[in-house]
Amino acid sequence: MKMPFFENGYCITPEGFHFEAKEASKGIMPRDGWETYSAFANTDGGIIALGLRETEGRLMVVGVPDPSGCRQNLINQLNNREKVSVNILSEEDIETIDVGGKDVLIIKVPRADRCDRPVYIDGNTRNSYRRRGEADCKCSPEEVASMVSDSLRVATDRVMIDGMEAKDLDRETVSAYRNSLGSHRPNHPWTLLDDDEFLRVLGAAVKDGDTYRPTMAGLLMFGVAYSISMVLPNYRLDYREYGGLEDGWDYRLSSWSGDWSGNLFDFYNRVMNRMMVASGREFRIDSDMRRVENAPLDRCLREMTVNALVNADYRMPGAVTVEWRREQVSVGNPGSFRIPLERAMKGGYSDPRNITIAGMFSLIGSVEQAGSGIHRMVASCREIGLEPPRFEEEFDPSRVTVTLTMSKVGADIRTYIVEAMERNPKVTISEIAESLNVKRSLVEKTVNQLKDEGVVERTGGRRGSWCVRGYGRKL
């Protein structure tokens, strides 16, 4: 968090999403300061500065009377469950600073752990707030319910769906998933089970007496749209393809179209196929006649799509959306980040909202490790020289959108081609074009230029390799 700046008796840092100023003339945190504490904790953290007064649009330093007493009162209130639901501050988060001989109390409020949210005041979850711009706004009942659900340490997508049976699931989708597992893990023992037992061990169903009933994860992954919407009225999936310059889409796949199942696994397969076709890249087949989708760009698009599906809060308003354009792809899902983005970017920690669904995708190799997709998205982009995806979090309603810009033009392509040849002298022009998401003809033209300039050389004919000359190279 960036500390506020002071100059000539005024705070020159404006109030905003991460900063709020309060006067505290009575030497205690005012009531609206506790609303800000709740809002920062439930959103993205921020700093509250006590001892400032707004005068003619400026924040004048007036100081806090008895700062040590104010600090102690603040600590007492933080530990009073009738005042605030949880104290998420450490001693280091409350600091007194001297500004021109006047004391200002700085309170650094971190983003609360999901297990502590919602952070609310006055003993009532209805007094939960979130930050909207520079205002503190009460959370909607849906937002509170989502935070309460997220605070649980159990797999909430394992809950059994009463009134439905496993036989109500879409059998074609179950069969397709089983085929994917058999292809990815041919000797996996679950492939020998019948459908009902297979769904049970997968976490998609539970045995209720003599009846197999779907779990929430099973219904979402293998159900049909109208059945899913009976349990989750806000459930929607939407893929749109924009091929031209006009605003209108050229192709759309919606869970409500009625001509396909409308479940998560079917959506995932159809969307990945569409993006592959739309980008003009050809399918590659390995020696066992299985389709290969493991170029860095493929991995990034898979991670983006699966990340949205396993982290969506399907109770919240808003659809899981995928929008494909040749120059960029954006994927959005209802629900907020479960862990701070900075932590997710570093990798090594996963906390998917729908942990059972995440395990299902991981089992068939759609992701390398369930739930840690953000770190791998960034790594895949770096591998092919793309800018890292842009992550945006919105509230009211909560929503996360990931946008990947895929275009590469000009001199940079020369560098990427040469680096690809250095990494893998056997790399083909088609493979380079696929990883860069550009036309093969552009790569071929650029390679010919590099050959004419003596930067690269082909040895051994069509089955040969590339030699990159290390001297005098100017890209």
C-alpha angles and dihedrals in degrees: 000000000000115000116233118257124234130201132172094347096313135098106237094189107097121226111260147134093319102027134062129172126208132182101218092190091169092055094251136093107273118232093255087054089064089051087055091048089055092045095050092045093050095044125033106312127256148176127276114199117199118200101049128115125198109233122174091337094312131104107236120196108239098157133226118274111233097001093189091053090046090051093050092047089050091052091048091052092046089058094045107096090198088063104036131008097228141003108230095169128100124207090260090059092068114065135168116214130186115234112182093327094314125107120237120187113218116201115191109202113193125206104272121245111256089246089062097046135139094049105197139171137228094025098288129104087213085072092068116127139194132195118256109181103306096336133090111228130185114252119246118246088253092055092049091048090050092051092047090052092046090052092065118099094212129090099264091188089065093071113123118246109229118215095029133090131209089247087067089069120099104268094199090059092047089051092048091051092049089051090051091051092047091050095047096039108019095179098044109137093224091068088073094059125096117251097265095050091041090056091047096054090042091057093245094111141020129209112247104186104302093340129088111218126189122249121223088261092051093049093050095043100041108012131100122258098248092050092047091050090054088065098029109031093185094054113128137150121196132179120183129185121203112192103165139041094266121099094238121094122244097206133018134188115191130178087228097056092097096216096095136031098267094215128133100256094047090047092050093052095045094047094048090049092048094050090049092051094041092053090054094239119143125234114254122212125205127216091276091054092252120140114253118218103163106116111124092253091051090051092049094050090047091050092049093050097043092043090058094046096049095042100042118116099221092191092064124085116264136060133261099252134192118187117188123199124162091244098040146009124208126191123188137182137182114253135058131263111287092207130024112281092235090060093046091051091058093056127210094100130076130185109164117186092224100040096172092053089047089055091051092055091044092052092062094043098253087132129019095228123009116252103004097093101128094066092048093047088058092045092051091051092050090051091062098031098253122144111260114263118271115242121204128183121197132182137209088065104021113236140160122206126188118196125191121194108208105181123114121177142163128010094350091073089062090057093046092049094050092046090050090052091048091052094045118014089189094058114128129224089244092054091050092049090049094050091048093043092230133121117282090232091061092053091045091051092048093047090052089053091050090050092049089051092050094242094121134019133195116224128185100024124256093341093042132096142251123260116202113203110224099199126085092354113167117179 
